[in-house]
């Protein structure tokens, strides 16, 4: 099952990865669009926040903003859409910025980290331990482990891969969050008790998870903006129709940002079960509680709140429910 994710990367020899503040030497041209401004954005928790903007003059732009490098940033001509992912360094960098096809037509020159990032993306998910071993000092290694691999690994595997990273990366935000995630995921293993939570439904009414545990309940993480989630929803709807009367329930937790989009997604996909959201995108308190790093994602829990399975999609969801519920009829 493909998950929504935001891109990744490979190549780099010896680079200094201890982030230091310096004035950017970043300039470029804007192509394939008429844009008045270019926005520089900081990456944190799978989200981008604008930290500076410059006016485009005769198709050209230039930033001299003081930022920490090497680090991942975003460049965009529209803050409402995903930006170009760009690893900035203290060396001069030139960009041909094109918003076509989600900025995939853009060209970055002068950043060794960006070269590594682009090569990694073309490698189609090179095995993470091997990649880190080859590039232990690169900020890209820490980022890829955090963004592209953390949701696939066990807590033990996350810890083992962190140990492969150079000392200069151990205090990065990526590693700190990975260490926290390993602790959270360790408490969410099959057989352990799912964390209880209370969040608001679309009408603003508080809903407590443990008040909705009946038979087997799918704690389902999704969002209206998530393409893979929307493609998986028909399968969940079919499972709900077939097994709801036999003891199957669902509590949907949305990582939406806008209430109207969340409600429309529920209606359009005919999701007729309980829904909650704090509308905080990746800052969702419930998503953090459950260590959710990619969606769609889910936990199947029994009537006592014990986790019996996780990340069930497609036919696996149907067959698991059939085994659990029909065997008891």
C-alpha positions in Angstrom: 0.0 0.0 0.0 1.5 3.3 -1.1 1.5 5.9 1.6 1.4 9.7 1.3 4.7 10.9 1.8 6.7 13.8 0.8 9.9 12.8 -1.3 13.6 11.6 -0.5 17.2 10.9 -1.8 22.0 9.9 -2.5 25.7 11.0 -3.1 28.0 12.8 -0.7 31.4 12.4 0.6 32.7 14.3 3.6 30.5 17.2 4.5 30.2 19.0 7.8 26.8 18.2 9.1 26.8 20.1 12.4 24.2 22.7 11.5 25.5 26.3 11.8 23.8 29.6 11.2 25.0 31.5 8.1 23.7 33.9 5.5 22.3 32.1 2.5 23.9 32.5 -0.9 20.8 31.4 -2.8 19.7 32.8 -6.1 17.8 31.6 -9.1 15.3 32.1 -11.8 11.5 31.3 -11.9 10.3 29.5 -15.0 7.0 28.1 -16.3 4.9 30.5 -14.3 4.4 34.2 -13.6 5.1 34.7 -10.0 5.6 37.8 -7.9 7.3 36.2 -4.9 9.4 33.2 -4.0 8.9 31.9 -0.5 11.6 30.2 1.7 10.1 27.6 4.1 11.4 25.7 7.1 10.6 22.0 7.4 9.4 20.6 10.7 7.1 17.6 11.5 6.4 17.0 7.8 5.2 20.5 7.3 6.6 23.7 5.9 6.4 27.2 7.5 7.3 30.3 5.6 10.3 32.2 7.1 11.1 34.7 4.3 10.0 35.8 0.9 11.6 37.9 -1.9 10.1 39.6 -4.8 10.8 38.2 -8.3 12.5 40.8 -10.6 12.7 40.0 -14.3 12.3 36.4 -13.5 15.1 36.3 -10.9 15.3 36.0 -7.2 17.9 36.0 -4.4 17.9 35.1 -0.7 20.5 36.1 1.9 18.5 35.0 4.9 20.3 33.8 7.9 19.5 30.1 8.4 20.9 26.9 9.8 22.7 24.8 7.3 23.0 22.1 6.1 19.3 21.5 6.5 16.1 20.8 4.5 14.0 23.8 3.4 11.3 24.4 0.9 11.1 26.9 -2.0 7.7 27.8 -3.4 5.9 30.4 -5.5 2.6 29.5 -3.7 2.4 28.8 0.0 -0.8 26.8 -0.4 0.9 23.9 -2.2 3.9 21.7 -1.5 7.2 23.3 -2.2 10.4 22.2 -3.9 12.3 20.2 -1.3 15.8 21.6 -1.1 18.8 20.9 1.1 20.6 24.2 1.6 24.2 24.6 2.6 26.5 27.6 3.3 28.0 27.3 -0.2 26.5 29.3 -3.1 23.4 27.6 -4.6 21.6 28.3 -7.8 18.0 27.2 -8.6 15.9 27.0 -11.7 12.5 27.0 -9.9 9.6 25.5 -11.9 6.2 24.6 -10.2 5.4 22.2 -13.0 4.6 18.6 -11.8 5.1 19.5 -8.1 8.5 21.2 -8.8 10.0 18.0 -10.3 11.2 20.1 -13.3 13.3 22.3 -11.0 17.1 22.2 -11.1 19.4 22.8 -8.1 23.1 23.4 -8.4 25.8 23.8 -5.8 24.4 21.7 -2.9 26.1 18.3 -2.4 23.3 17.3 0.0 20.8 18.0 -2.7 22.7 15.8 -5.1 22.6 13.0 -2.6 18.9 13.6 -2.0 18.1 13.4 -5.7 20.2 10.3 -6.2 18.5 8.6 -3.3 15.1 9.3 -4.8 16.2 7.6 -8.1 17.5 4.6 -6.2 13.9 3.6 -5.2 14.4 3.3 -1.5 17.9 2.0 -1.2 18.2 -0.2 2.0 18.4 2.3 4.8 21.2 0.7 6.9 23.4 0.4 3.9 22.7 4.0 2.9 23.5 5.4 6.3 26.7 3.3 6.5 27.8 4.8 3.2 26.8 8.4 4.2 26.9 8.5 8.1 27.7 12.3 8.3 25.1 13.5 5.8 22.0 15.3 7.0 20.2 13.5 4.2 20.7 10.2 6.0 19.1 11.4 9.1 16.2 12.9 7.1 15.6 9.8 5.1 15.6 7.6 8.2 13.1 10.0 9.8 10.8 10.7 6.9 11.0 7.7 4.6 11.8 4.7 6.9 10.6 5.4 10.5 7.0 4.1 9.9 8.3 0.9 8.4 10.7 -0.1 11.2 10.4 -1.6 14.6 11.5 0.4 17.6 14.6 -1.8 17.7 15.4 -1.2 14.1 15.0 2.6 14.5 17.5 2.5 17.4 20.0 0.4 15.5 19.9 2.8 12.5 20.3 5.9 14.7 23.5 4.3 16.1 24.9 4.2 12.5 24.6 8.0 12.2 27.7 10.1 12.9 27.9 11.9 16.3 27.4 15.2 14.5 23.8 14.2 13.7 22.8 12.9 17.1 21.4 16.3 18.2 19.4 17.0 15.1 15.7 17.3 15.3 15.3 14.2 13.2 17.2 12.0 15.6 15.5 13.5 18.6 12.1 12.8 17.2 13.2 9.3 16.1 14.2 8.4 19.6 10.9 9.6 21.0 9.1 7.7 18.3 10.9 4.4 19.2 9.6 4.8 22.8 6.1 5.4 21.6 6.0 2.5 19.1 7.4 0.2 21.8 4.3 0.8 23.8 2.1 0.1 20.7 3.1 -3.4 19.9 0.4 -6.1 19.2 -0.8 -7.4 22.6 -0.4 -4.0 24.4 -3.2 -1.7 25.4 -4.1 1.1 22.9 -3.8 4.6 24.4 -7.2 6.1 25.2 -8.0 9.6 23.9 -10.8 12.1 23.6 -11.2 14.4 20.5 -14.1 16.3 18.9 -16.4 15.1 16.2 -17.5 17.3 13.2 -20.1 18.8 15.5 -17.6 19.8 18.1 -18.8 17.0 20.5 -16.1 15.2 22.5 -15.7 11.6 21.7 -13.8 9.1 23.8 -12.2 6.1 22.1 -12.9 3.7 24.9 -16.6 4.6 24.9 -16.7 3.3 21.3 -15.0 -0.1 21.7 -17.3 -2.8 20.6 -16.1 -6.2 19.5 -13.2 -5.1 17.3 -12.6 -1.4 16.5 -10.4 0.0 13.8 -8.6 3.2 14.9 -8.1 4.6 11.4 -5.9 7.5 10.5 -6.6 9.3 7.3 -7.2 12.8 5.7 -9.2 14.2 2.9 -6.0 15.4 1.2 -4.4 12.0 1.3 -4.8 10.3 -2.1 -3.8 6.8 -0.9 -6.3 7.2 2.0 -9.1 8.0 -0.4 -8.3 5.1 -2.5 -8.3 2.8 0.5 -11.6 4.1 1.8 -13.9 2.0 -0.5 -12.2 -1.1 1.0 -12.9 0.1 4.6 -16.5 0.9 3.6 -16.9 -2.6 2.3 -15.5 -4.1 5.5 -17.7 -1.9 7.6 -20.9 -3.0 5.7 -20.0 -6.7 5.9 -18.8 -6.9 9.5 -20.4 -4.1 11.4 -23.4 -6.2 12.5 -21.0 -8.9 13.6 -19.1 -6.6 15.9 -16.8 -4.4 13.8 -16.6 -0.7 14.6 -14.4 2.2 13.3 -13.2 5.4 14.8 -11.7 7.7 12.1 -9.0 10.2 13.1 -8.4 12.8 10.4 -5.2 14.8 9.9 -7.1 17.4 8.0 -6.4 21.2 8.3 -9.8 22.5 7.2 -13.1 21.4 8.6 -15.0 21.8 5.4 -12.6 19.5 3.5 -12.8 16.9 6.3 -16.6 16.9 6.3 -16.7 16.8 2.5 -14.3 13.8 2.5 -16.5 12.0 5.0 -19.6 12.6 2.9 -18.1 11.9 -0.5 -16.6 8.6 0.6 -19.7 7.5 2.5 -17.8 7.0 5.8 -20.7 6.4 8.1 -18.9 5.7 11.3 -17.5 7.9 14.1 -15.0 10.6 13.2 -12.8 13.0 15.2 -10.1 15.5 14.4 -8.3 18.4 16.0 -7.6 19.8 12.5 -3.9 20.2 13.2 -2.5 18.3 10.2 0.7 16.5 11.3 0.5 18.2 14.7 -2.5 16.0 15.5 -2.2 15.0 19.2 -3.8 11.6 18.5 -1.5 10.9 15.6 1.5 11.7 17.9 0.0 9.5 20.6 -0.1 6.6 18.2 3.3 7.2 16.5 1.7 7.8 13.1 4.3 8.9 10.6 2.4 8.0 7.4 -1.2 7.6 6.3 -3.3 5.7 5.8 -2.5 3.9 9.0 -4.5 2.0 11.5 -4.7 -0.1 14.7 -7.3 -2.9 15.3 -8.2 -3.2 19.0 -10.5 -5.5 20.9 -13.3 -4.6 23.3 -10.8 -4.2 26.1 -8.5 -1.9 24.1 -5.8 -4.5 23.4 -4.1 -4.1 20.0 -4.6 -7.2 17.9 -3.2 -5.9 14.6 -1.9 -2.8 12.9 -1.8 -1.3 9.4 -4.3 -3.6 7.8 -5.1 -2.6 4.2 -6.9 -4.1 1.3 -7.6 -7.8 1.4 -5.7 -8.2 4.7 -8.3 -6.1 6.5 -11.1 -8.2 5.1 -9.4 -11.6 5.9 -8.4 -10.5 9.4 -11.9 -9.5 10.3 -13.4 -12.6 8.8 -11.0 -14.7 10.9 -11.7 -12.8 14.1 -15.5 -12.3 13.8 -16.9 -15.2 11.8 -15.1 -17.8 13.8 -17.1 -16.6 16.8 -20.5 -16.9 15.1 
